[in-house]
Amino acid sequence: MLVRSEIARKLPEELLSTYLSLSNEERKLRFLGTSEAARLTGLSRRTIQLWIEMGHIQAVPIGRRYQIDMTSLRQRLEQAAKNF
């Protein structure tokens, strides 16, 4: 399993730059926490965390929490639907 520092190293630099460049309101529109993503998708919070750790979705680690890129989450869900 990947640790946070390994995830942060694999994080595309442009995603982190994008996150940091957005205002708080814009961040709320573009990024979700793991609990919000789980609630929205109907999946467990742990599944969302595993997808981050496996590199299936992109997220910015902020402190002890992740902020998930909604575009990345949508792409993963569309891919999963195609394989269903």
N, C-alpha and C positions, 0 to 999 in steps of 0.2 A: 504494500500500500504506500502511496506517495505521502510524504509529509508536507506541511504547508510551504516550507521553503522551496521544495522541489516544484510544487504547483506554481509558486510565484515566479520561479525561474523559467517555467514553460509558458508563462503568460505572455501573449503577444504585447510587445511594448506599446503598440498603438492603442490597444484596449485600455491599458492603464492611463495613457495620455488622454484618451477620450474621457474616461471617468473623471480624472482630475480637472479637466477643462470645463466640465459642465457645472451649471448652477445646481443647487439642491433640488429645485423644482424639475429641472431637466433630467437629473439623475433618477428621480422617482418615476419618470416616464420611460426611461431606457433600461433601468436595472431593477431586479427584484431580490429580496432575501430568500434564503432556502425555504423558510416556512411559507412565504407567499407563493413561491413557485410550486411547492407541494400542494397547497390548497387550490391553486389555479388549474393544475394538471390532473389532480386526483391521485397523485402518486405520494409515496411516503417521503418524508424529509430525508431519510437515509438514502433512498434511491437517488434523489437529487444530488446529495453529497457524493455518492459513488460515481454518478455521471461526471461530476466535476473532477474527481480524483482520476477517473479513467480518461479524461480529456474529451468526453463526448459533448460537453457544453463548456463554454468559457465563463469564468467568473473572476472577479477581482477580490483577493483576500484583503479585508479591512479589519484589522484587529483579529478577533477570534471568529469573525463571521465572513461569509461570502456575499458579494453582490453579483448576481447572475445577469449576464447580457441576455436580454429578452430575444434578440435576433438569433442568438446561438441556441437558445432553448426551443424556439419555434422550429428552427432547422432540424434539430434532433427529433422533435415530435413528428415532423413531416416525414423524416427518414424512417422512423419506427412504424408509422402508418403504412408506408409503402411496403415494408417488409412483413407486415402482418398478414 
